[in-house]
Amino acid sequence: MKKIVLIPSLTLLLIACGAGKDKKAQLESLKKQELELKSKITALEAELSLGSDSLNKGTPVAVLVLKNELFKNYIDVQGRVDADENVALSSEMPGTITKINVKPGDEVSVGQVLAETDVRAINQQISDLQINADLVNQVYEKQKNLWDQKIGTEVQFLQAKTNKESITKKMSVMQEQLRMTKIISPINGTVDAVDIKIGQMTAPGMPAIRVINYSNLKVKADVSETYASKIKKGNDVIVYFPDVQDSILAKVNFVSRAINNSSRTFSVEVLLDNKKEYHPNMVAKLSINDYQSAQPGIMVPVRTIQKDESNALFVFVTQGKKARKQLITIGKEYNGKAEVLTGLKEGDTLVALGYDLINDGDSITY
């Protein structure tokens, strides 16, 4: 009987010992989990705290304090430098170049002989004609004296007179041909190019010498007929020369009234002074002022203007640390800026960057 009771008791003792060990392990596991949870809770609380601070600070934006200024609108066109007195000279008669009197860069005046061609044949003809002219003049003088004395016939006198006039005209023609063998400058200016050489054959129409008067340079441009009523003589214009990175302020000197049938454009001209060095055919960009506000007003960057559901235009301005939607009306636009007619005043603070990240009433920081 005692042996039978002892065996179950031993079994219960072993079971109790195993259960105790399991609880200790379970407790240690729970404590470990508790530490991990506390660590996660602390991290989440820190993140939430940072998010709350960021939310309280508001969306970061950049702002612009508005000031009154004149709004100017310009029409941009491309033109080129041109010279009123820009002549390409050539010989008026075919011949061989025998003399060149100038070189590029020389200053020349009206009537100056720049080059000459062979004149030997013409000089020989003039010499022969001069001999005949001397004889004809002598005969005429004698016939005139006789006619004055009522000697001889009228026919003889008229024949001598006709011969004299004929030989005079022939001499005049030969003198003109002699002049045409010379290349003569028709203007005051500077020799820009010499395209001939001594001994070279030349003919009318072949480029020989170019002379330019650089004191009368101007910029010409063709403008769309759309602006015919907006561009007037005297309008301010900014002329920019991209090749030399230079610009000048001038005025429109001429506006043509005729519209080109093929291009549907009209021409404008702007005179240049001779204080700076410009070159004919140089590219020029013209910004012609066609509108200026009557008095200073507000201008805003076009990119900051938005439309709401009703297609009304608005911008965001600041009101303390809040963004406020402000309805506006605009006039003309130029170079990324718009003229504001109503809705804004001097001193308003415009949200210039970050406007696409906010709504009316949002908290902002700047």
Sequence and secondary structure as in RCSB ss.txt:
>XXXX:A:sequence
MKKIVLIPSLTLLLIACGAGKDKKAQLESLKKQELELKSKITALEAELSLGSDSLNKGTPVAVLVLKNELFKNYI
DVQGRVDADENVALSSEMPGTITKINVKPGDEVSVGQVLAETDVRAINQQISDLQINADLVNQVYEKQKNLWDQK
IGTEVQFLQAKTNKESITKKMSVMQEQLRMTKIISPINGTVDAVDIKIGQMTAPGMPAIRVINYSNLKVKADVSE
TYASKIKKGNDVIVYFPDVQDSILAKVNFVSRAINNSSRTFSVEVLLDNKKEYHPNMVAKLSINDYQSAQPGIMV
PVRTIQKDESNALFVFVTQGKKARKQLITIGKEYNGKAEVLTGLKEGDTLVALGYDLINDGDSITY
>XXXX:A:secstr
 HHHHHHHHHHHHHHHHHHHHHHHHHHHHHHHHHHHHHHHHHHHHHHHHHHHHHHHH EE EEEE   B  EEEE
EEEEEEEESSEEEE  SS EEEEEE   TT EE TT EEEEE  HHHHHHHHHHHHHHHHHHHHHHHHHHHHHTT
 S HHHHHHHHHHHHHHHHHHHHHHHHHHHTEEE SSSEEEEEE   TT EE TTS  EEEE GGGEEEEEEEEG
GGTTT  TT EEEEEETTTTEEEEEE  EE  S  TTT EEEEEEE  SSS   TT EEEEEEEEEE SS BEEE
EGGG EE TT  EEEEEEETTEEEEEE EEEEEETTEEEEEES  TT EEEEESGGG  TT BEE 
